[in-house]
Amino acid sequence: MRIDVVTIFPGYFDALELSLLGKARSRGLIDVRVHDLRDAAHDRHRTVDGKPAGGGAGMVMKPEPWGEMLDGILAAQDAGPDPLIIFPSPAGEVFDQRMARELAGESHLVFGCGRYEGIDQRVFDEYADRGRVRLVSIGDYVLNGGEVATIAMIEAIGRLLPGVIGNPESLVEESHEASGGGALLEYPSYTQPAEWRGRAVPPVLLSGNHGAVAKWRQEQRVERTLRMRPELLPPGLSGGRRGR
Ligand code: ADE
């Protein structure tokens, strides 16, 4: 998968060199390219923002640097056939595991990280007229810009790409993955020692009885989902207590 990121803070994306995603990049599974928006701002101060038209607080990102930068990315020889531009925004559709799976099927994603009060609306309109654009929020809270949201999305999408996670089975039973028995939360995990500070590993996990372990884990998933996120429970599993 090819990923381009446009930002005024390229340093945020150093984090993508670490851990599993860093390895996936060096193995050529994900090609991430980070572009500094200021490289497309040509005045002496490399200005990327201006006062809001109509007045009001804060600053708005100017359209010209965005246009030059996005045109360059979309016109590159090695651009994907039908890139999807994602603008992280608290005003967007909410990102979840289903969207991560959907986006993991794309060949070329372009993330445009806004700052300040956002990006001039004409940038969204221009690229929505010319191709595919989505505004995406990572949750109902406000960040200072799209960078942290983009990192979260790249991590959630990247780990779903073939070969990125060594043991694909570990993807199956995770929270929010429907293939593990409905979109339930994950069961609690334990390791050695069998007892720590007077707290024992549940004996069933040490019983060697795989059927009993699987049953216990499924019960834990349902119980935890009911307690933490009752709205996620599929109707048959709630015992009539859904939403309580
Ligand atoms: N930019 C600021 N807040 C955001 C959020 N919650 N999701 C995505 N992008 C954002």
Residues whose N, C-alpha, C, O or C-beta is under 5 A from the ligand:
A	BS01	ADE	P88 S89 P90 V136 S137 I138 G139 Y141 V142 L143 N144 G145 G146 A149
